[in-house]
């Protein structure tokens, strides 16, 4: 699977919290965010991006 960059703006406090959680889980921040996204519920509409 091809990976694309994702840039977000968060407060230093939230970044630090992610760093602590990632270190505690022995994962990278990327892996932690991917896990969070994978656990989101599926969208009700199958593909709203294409219209």
Secondary structure, 3 states (H helix, E strand, C coil): CCCCCCCCCCCHHHHHHHHHHHHHHCCCHHHHHHHHHHCCCCCCCCCCCCC
